[in-house]
């Protein structure tokens, strides 16, 4: 069952190409990007492993239920609304990038608002489902994406135009210290561990997530591949010219024999599946945070039929995506993404400290000595 945890970690790691993470790293390839990825491996691993161990103290409980144990209702509501705004901003940025990429590379004659409408309608429908349904949908979408990803990576590594010298030259700039922006971008590869804030409700009391040693390996693989392959295919200087970096990188590869000549079309199919997966989880998480902010709310991981409240809340999220697209352009979108990555990184650090404190309190509360003290005090009365 622990495979569901890794689905989230892996798809969020692959989503980095959609949120300009490679573009941000490429801009600083000579002044801190390589060391930033290395530092991100350490920080991301600590955050992931530490959070997993902390949530073991709260079996079958999500973050809203944990917060309600230790904080008054108004603080819980404020923290949940803050989490909702943070992740909704990521979903809004993701929807805009999807619409722009599909409009530029798939069908330039089609209005990008039509692509945006398609992803929003799909996301509203998918995100309004129950938590258990979302969990199963993640598995289906993951295994649809995986063959496409492996094929694209195979074509990239086997390409005769991949320059290992260019990769070696950029890798040599490892001494430069990373900035906060680079740390925020490089730790995004590990952000999938935050699925525990909701999906921990589905894990039984004695459940353990195994093979945590694979977290740094997975993050390092996704980080270095998304950073170095475009450099190898476009060169150390030419790679900086592109904004939608991986779309252009996929378009630089082709099939000599096959009914699809351009790898770009395969990449766009994978890109669509990843976008739906990301938006579905963002809409669902934000919806659950808003519902849990009510003091009397009780989580229901399985709901059938879907309540009307789910549809209404997710529809508001879709409207926010449309409103952002009216304001945004490429420059504003890049600026907003960099700002969001930094805020997300700082938020994750704060959340990590908070869950450690709550886990220690829970462990102390459930320890045998604490129970014996409580029982003796009650018997004395």
Number of C-alpha atoms within 10 A of each C-alpha: 12 12 11 16 20 22 21 25 23 21 24 21 24 21 19 19 18 24 26 22 26 26 26 21 24 27 15 18 25 18 19 22 31 29 22 26 27 22 18 26 24 14 17 25 22 16 20 20 16 15 21 19 14 18 21 18 17 20 15 18 23 20 21 23 20 18 20 17 12 13 11 11 16 13 14 24 22 12 16 22 17 16 19 19 14 18 19 23 21 19 26 24 22 22 29 26 23 24 22 21 20 21 19 16 15 13 12 12 8 12 14 19 16 12 19 22 17 12 23 25 14 14 27 23 17 22 30 27 24 20 23 15 15 20 18 12 16 21 16 13 17 20 11 15 19 14 12 18 16 11 13 19 16 11 16 23 16 10 15 9 14 19 19 15 13 18 19 14 12 20 17 11 16 18 13 16 15 22 15 14 19 26 25 24 30 34 28 25 29 29 21 18 23 20 18 19 18 21 21 22 21 19 19 12 14 8 14 13 16 12 9 13 10 12 21 22 13 17 28 22 15 17 28 16 16 23 25 24 21 27 27 23 24 21 20 21 11 11 19 18 12 14 16 20 23 21 22 16 21 22 17 17 18 16 11 9 7 8 7 12 14 16 21 23 16 17 21 19 15 22 24 16 18 23 23 24 25 23 27 26 25 24 31 26 23 25 23 23 24 17 21 21 21 13 13 9 11 11 17 11 15 13 13 7 8 12 12 9 12 20 17 14 20 25 20 14 22 25 14 15 22 18 12 16 21 10 9 14 14 13 10 11 20 20 11 15 21 20 14 20 24 18 15 22 21 14 14 16 13 11 16 17 14 12 18 16 13 19 20 13 14 17 15 13 13 12 11 11 11 12 13 11 11 12 11 10 10 9 8 6 5
